[in-house]
Amino acid sequence: MTGKDFTTTAKQTINPALSFISKQEPTPETPAPANDIPMKRNPLFVETKSKRLQVLMQPSLHARLKKIAYEKGLSFNELLHSTLEAYADEEEKG
């Protein structure tokens, strides 16, 4: 009986699973617009909501906001997003 040969290095060994895994194509980065140039939103470019935020609030405030969102036919997240966006717009105007 012959023993196992462990003399091959990691560089010589090819993982057969790698032939089934596709490589992710790099996505081109879009340059951020300058803040001093007023621009309209481009309907062809829709920014995805990919940042997460954890907020601690009083349960009574959460219940009030949830009720407002329900009455407006919005999700809780949509209500917070639109409220924060309106606030940021007002602050930028000065």
ChimeraX commands (.cxc) that place a marker at each C-alpha (Angstrom):
marker #1 position 0.00,0.00,0.00 radius 0.5
marker #1 position 1.38,3.37,-0.98 radius 0.5
marker #1 position 0.95,6.49,1.11 radius 0.5
marker #1 position -0.60,9.74,-0.07 radius 0.5
marker #1 position 1.62,12.22,-1.82 radius 0.5
marker #1 position 1.38,15.70,-0.27 radius 0.5
marker #1 position 4.29,17.18,-2.20 radius 0.5
marker #1 position 2.16,19.28,-4.58 radius 0.5
marker #1 position 1.82,22.92,-3.60 radius 0.5
marker #1 position -1.36,24.96,-3.53 radius 0.5
marker #1 position -0.34,26.69,-6.76 radius 0.5
marker #1 position -0.15,23.38,-8.57 radius 0.5
marker #1 position -3.54,22.18,-7.36 radius 0.5
marker #1 position -6.54,23.37,-9.39 radius 0.5
marker #1 position -9.88,23.47,-7.62 radius 0.5
marker #1 position -12.48,21.85,-9.92 radius 0.5
marker #1 position -15.29,23.88,-8.32 radius 0.5
marker #1 position -13.83,27.08,-9.78 radius 0.5
marker #1 position -14.88,26.02,-13.27 radius 0.5
marker #1 position -18.54,26.30,-12.20 radius 0.5
marker #1 position -18.26,29.66,-10.46 radius 0.5
marker #1 position -18.61,32.66,-12.71 radius 0.5
marker #1 position -16.49,35.68,-12.06 radius 0.5
marker #1 position -18.27,38.90,-11.19 radius 0.5
marker #1 position -17.92,41.55,-13.85 radius 0.5
marker #1 position -16.64,44.85,-12.49 radius 0.5
marker #1 position -19.31,47.53,-12.56 radius 0.5
marker #1 position -18.24,50.91,-13.92 radius 0.5
marker #1 position -18.24,53.61,-11.30 radius 0.5
marker #1 position -20.32,56.65,-12.15 radius 0.5
marker #1 position -18.74,59.91,-11.07 radius 0.5
marker #1 position -20.60,61.77,-8.36 radius 0.5
marker #1 position -22.08,65.06,-9.56 radius 0.5
marker #1 position -20.63,68.24,-8.11 radius 0.5
marker #1 position -22.75,69.60,-5.29 radius 0.5
marker #1 position -22.72,73.15,-6.58 radius 0.5
marker #1 position -24.40,72.30,-9.91 radius 0.5
marker #1 position -28.20,72.20,-9.70 radius 0.5
marker #1 position -29.42,69.11,-11.52 radius 0.5
marker #1 position -32.74,67.48,-12.17 radius 0.5
marker #1 position -33.17,63.84,-11.33 radius 0.5
marker #1 position -32.60,61.61,-14.31 radius 0.5
marker #1 position -35.43,59.06,-14.56 radius 0.5
marker #1 position -33.02,56.71,-16.34 radius 0.5
marker #1 position -30.74,56.64,-13.29 radius 0.5
marker #1 position -32.51,55.46,-10.19 radius 0.5
marker #1 position -30.41,55.33,-7.08 radius 0.5
marker #1 position -30.91,52.17,-5.10 radius 0.5
marker #1 position -31.47,52.29,-1.38 radius 0.5
marker #1 position -28.59,50.20,-0.20 radius 0.5
marker #1 position -27.43,51.92,2.98 radius 0.5
marker #1 position -28.83,50.65,6.23 radius 0.5
marker #1 position -29.46,52.69,9.34 radius 0.5
marker #1 position -30.33,51.53,12.81 radius 0.5
marker #1 position -32.35,54.07,14.77 radius 0.5
marker #1 position -33.37,53.92,18.41 radius 0.5
marker #1 position -36.61,55.74,19.16 radius 0.5
marker #1 position -39.30,55.77,21.77 radius 0.5
marker #1 position -41.99,53.14,21.20 radius 0.5
marker #1 position -44.69,55.84,21.27 radius 0.5
marker #1 position -42.97,57.76,18.43 radius 0.5
marker #1 position -42.58,54.54,16.45 radius 0.5
marker #1 position -46.29,53.80,16.85 radius 0.5
marker #1 position -47.25,57.32,15.75 radius 0.5
marker #1 position -45.03,57.16,12.67 radius 0.5
marker #1 position -46.27,53.71,11.78 radius 0.5
marker #1 position -49.87,54.95,11.99 radius 0.5
marker #1 position -49.06,57.94,9.75 radius 0.5
marker #1 position -47.39,55.65,7.20 radius 0.5
marker #1 position -50.41,53.34,7.20 radius 0.5
marker #1 position -52.82,56.26,6.71 radius 0.5
marker #1 position -50.75,57.56,3.78 radius 0.5
marker #1 position -50.48,54.11,2.23 radius 0.5
marker #1 position -46.71,54.02,2.63 radius 0.5
marker #1 position -44.34,51.60,4.25 radius 0.5
marker #1 position -42.58,52.75,7.40 radius 0.5
marker #1 position -39.32,52.89,5.44 radius 0.5
marker #1 position -40.86,54.98,2.65 radius 0.5
marker #1 position -42.24,57.46,5.19 radius 0.5
marker #1 position -38.87,57.85,6.90 radius 0.5
marker #1 position -37.05,58.13,3.58 radius 0.5
marker #1 position -39.36,60.80,2.18 radius 0.5
marker #1 position -39.32,62.75,5.47 radius 0.5
marker #1 position -35.53,62.69,5.70 radius 0.5
marker #1 position -35.17,63.61,2.04 radius 0.5
marker #1 position -37.52,66.60,2.46 radius 0.5
marker #1 position -35.57,67.70,5.53 radius 0.5
marker #1 position -32.24,67.45,3.69 radius 0.5
marker #1 position -33.67,69.45,0.75 radius 0.5
marker #1 position -34.84,72.21,3.11 radius 0.5
marker #1 position -31.47,72.33,4.87 radius 0.5
marker #1 position -29.61,72.58,1.56 radius 0.5
marker #1 position -31.79,75.53,0.50 radius 0.5
marker #1 position -30.77,77.33,3.65 radius 0.5
marker link #1:1,2 radius 0.2
marker link #1:2,3 radius 0.2
marker link #1:3,4 radius 0.2
marker link #1:4,5 radius 0.2
marker link #1:5,6 radius 0.2
marker link #1:6,7 radius 0.2
marker link #1:7,8 radius 0.2
marker link #1:8,9 radius 0.2
marker link #1:9,10 radius 0.2
marker link #1:10,11 radius 0.2
marker link #1:11,12 radius 0.2
marker link #1:12,13 radius 0.2
marker link #1:13,14 radius 0.2
marker link #1:14,15 radius 0.2
marker link #1:15,16 radius 0.2
marker link #1:16,17 radius 0.2
marker link #1:17,18 radius 0.2
marker link #1:18,19 radius 0.2
marker link #1:19,20 radius 0.2
marker link #1:20,21 radius 0.2
marker link #1:21,22 radius 0.2
marker link #1:22,23 radius 0.2
marker link #1:23,24 radius 0.2
marker link #1:24,25 radius 0.2
marker link #1:25,26 radius 0.2
marker link #1:26,27 radius 0.2
marker link #1:27,28 radius 0.2
marker link #1:28,29 radius 0.2
marker link #1:29,30 radius 0.2
marker link #1:30,31 radius 0.2
marker link #1:31,32 radius 0.2
marker link #1:32,33 radius 0.2
marker link #1:33,34 radius 0.2
marker link #1:34,35 radius 0.2
marker link #1:35,36 radius 0.2
marker link #1:36,37 radius 0.2
marker link #1:37,38 radius 0.2
marker link #1:38,39 radius 0.2
marker link #1:39,40 radius 0.2
marker link #1:40,41 radius 0.2
marker link #1:41,42 radius 0.2
marker link #1:42,43 radius 0.2
marker link #1:43,44 radius 0.2
marker link #1:44,45 radius 0.2
marker link #1:45,46 radius 0.2
marker link #1:46,47 radius 0.2
marker link #1:47,48 radius 0.2
marker link #1:48,49 radius 0.2
marker link #1:49,50 radius 0.2
marker link #1:50,51 radius 0.2
marker link #1:51,52 radius 0.2
marker link #1:52,53 radius 0.2
marker link #1:53,54 radius 0.2
marker link #1:54,55 radius 0.2
marker link #1:55,56 radius 0.2
marker link #1:56,57 radius 0.2
marker link #1:57,58 radius 0.2
marker link #1:58,59 radius 0.2
marker link #1:59,60 radius 0.2
marker link #1:60,61 radius 0.2
marker link #1:61,62 radius 0.2
marker link #1:62,63 radius 0.2
marker link #1:63,64 radius 0.2
marker link #1:64,65 radius 0.2
marker link #1:65,66 radius 0.2
marker link #1:66,67 radius 0.2
marker link #1:67,68 radius 0.2
marker link #1:68,69 radius 0.2
marker link #1:69,70 radius 0.2
marker link #1:70,71 radius 0.2
marker link #1:71,72 radius 0.2
marker link #1:72,73 radius 0.2
marker link #1:73,74 radius 0.2
marker link #1:74,75 radius 0.2
marker link #1:75,76 radius 0.2
marker link #1:76,77 radius 0.2
marker link #1:77,78 radius 0.2
marker link #1:78,79 radius 0.2
marker link #1:79,80 radius 0.2
marker link #1:80,81 radius 0.2
marker link #1:81,82 radius 0.2
marker link #1:82,83 radius 0.2
marker link #1:83,84 radius 0.2
marker link #1:84,85 radius 0.2
marker link #1:85,86 radius 0.2
marker link #1:86,87 radius 0.2
marker link #1:87,88 radius 0.2
marker link #1:88,89 radius 0.2
marker link #1:89,90 radius 0.2
marker link #1:90,91 radius 0.2
marker link #1:91,92 radius 0.2
marker link #1:92,93 radius 0.2
marker link #1:93,94 radius 0.2
view
